Amino acid sequence: MEYKSFTYNMVPPLFAVCFIEGCPQAPTCLRHFAGTFIPSVIHTGSAVYPTALNTGKCAEFKPLRIMRGAWGFDTIFAEVKQKDSTRLRNDIKQFLGGHGTYYRYYNGSRLLTPEQQEWIISLFRNYGYTDNLTFDHYEDVYDFS
């Protein structure tokens, strides 16, 4: 896998990192990868405990993947009929967890995962829309979701 540049500043504040030596999943785990980037000035934080390996397979494994995140809904709503607009927005708000969360995805403070993007595009298709089903912005990022 080709990794993009990474800094510890990309790690969400409550994301547990891992330092378990000898874990067979470490080479493909985002938690272990992030743990190798902790700056020397950080002394405490959220971590994965060795008990996560009690069954032989890590219970906290997070695959190391780069996802194509998206945000912004202007493009996907551009051709929507007024009669469908409110219902579509309400369906998306409910799916994303509410009004405030919807606007975090709208303005880019949160990114839609590929799975969320597909759900939203499917919703538009269910309403009969097939053209211009894209979001306003896309960015390749490490998947901490």
C-alpha positions in Angstrom: 0.0 0.0 0.0 1.3 3.5 -0.8 0.8 5.8 2.1 0.4 9.5 1.9 2.3 11.7 4.2 1.3 11.4 7.8 1.6 13.5 11.0 0.3 12.8 14.4 -1.8 15.9 14.1 -4.1 13.9 11.8 -5.0 11.5 14.7 -8.4 12.3 16.3 -8.0 13.3 20.0 -9.7 10.2 21.4 -8.3 7.6 18.9 -6.6 4.8 20.8 -3.1 4.0 19.5 -1.2 0.8 19.9 2.3 -0.2 21.0 1.8 -3.9 21.4 5.0 -5.5 20.2 4.8 -8.8 18.3 1.1 -8.3 17.2 0.7 -10.1 13.9 -1.7 -7.5 12.7 0.6 -4.5 13.4 1.9 -4.0 9.9 -1.7 -3.4 8.6 -3.2 -1.6 11.6 -3.9 2.1 11.7 -3.7 2.1 15.5 -0.1 0.7 15.5 0.9 3.0 12.5 -0.4 6.1 14.4 1.5 5.0 17.5 4.8 5.2 15.6 4.3 8.9 15.0 3.7 10.1 18.6 5.9 13.2 19.2 8.3 13.0 22.1 6.4 15.8 24.0 3.2 13.6 24.4 3.4 11.4 27.4 -0.2 10.2 28.0 -3.2 9.3 25.9 -5.7 6.7 24.8 -4.1 3.3 24.1 -4.9 -0.3 23.2 -4.1 -2.6 26.1 -2.4 -6.0 25.6 -5.7 -7.7 26.7 -7.0 -6.8 23.2 -5.0 -9.8 22.0 -6.5 -12.3 24.5 -8.2 -14.3 21.7 -5.2 -14.2 19.4 -6.8 -11.7 17.1 -6.8 -8.0 18.2 -10.2 -6.9 19.3 -9.3 -3.2 18.5 -7.7 -3.8 15.0 -8.4 -0.9 12.7 -7.3 -1.5 9.0 -4.8 0.9 7.7 -6.5 2.3 4.7 -6.7 5.6 2.8 -10.3 6.5 1.9 -11.7 9.0 -0.5 -13.7 11.2 1.9 -16.3 13.7 0.7 -18.1 16.7 1.9 -20.6 19.3 0.7 -24.1 18.7 -0.7 -24.7 21.6 -3.1 -23.7 19.6 -6.2 -25.8 16.5 -5.4 -28.8 18.7 -4.6 -28.5 20.9 -7.7 -31.1 19.1 -9.8 -33.4 18.0 -7.0 -37.0 19.1 -7.3 -38.3 21.3 -4.5 -40.9 18.7 -3.6 -38.1 16.2 -2.8 -35.6 18.5 -1.2 -36.8 18.6 2.4 -37.5 14.9 2.5 -34.1 14.1 1.1 -32.3 16.4 3.6 -34.3 15.0 6.5 -33.4 11.4 5.5 -29.7 12.3 5.2 -29.8 14.2 8.6 -31.4 11.2 10.2 -28.8 8.9 8.7 -25.9 11.1 9.7 -27.2 11.6 13.3 -29.0 15.0 13.2 -29.0 18.5 12.0 -25.7 19.6 13.5 -23.9 16.6 12.2 -25.4 17.1 8.7 -23.8 20.6 8.6 -20.4 19.2 9.8 -20.5 17.1 6.7 -21.8 20.0 4.6 -19.0 22.4 5.5 -16.2 19.8 5.6 -15.4 19.6 9.3 -16.3 15.9 8.9 -15.8 13.7 5.9 -18.3 11.2 4.5 -16.8 7.7 4.3 -17.2 5.8 1.0 -19.9 3.7 2.7 -21.8 6.8 3.7 -21.4 8.3 0.3 -22.9 5.1 -1.3 -25.9 5.2 1.1 -26.6 8.8 0.2 -26.3 8.2 -3.5 -28.6 5.2 -3.2 -31.1 7.4 -1.4 -31.1 9.8 -4.4 -31.5 6.9 -6.8 -34.5 5.7 -4.8 -36.0 9.1 -5.3 -35.4 8.8 -9.1 -32.3 10.9 -9.4 -29.5 9.5 -11.5 -27.5 12.5 -12.8 -24.8 14.5 -11.1 -24.7 12.3 -8.0 -21.4 13.7 -6.7 -20.4 15.7 -3.6 -18.8 19.1 -3.7 -15.3 18.1 -2.5 -13.2 14.9 -2.2 -10.0 14.3 -0.3 -7.9 11.2 0.2 -7.4 10.7 3.9 -6.5 8.0 6.5 -9.7 6.3 7.6 -10.1 6.9 11.3 -13.9 6.4 11.2 
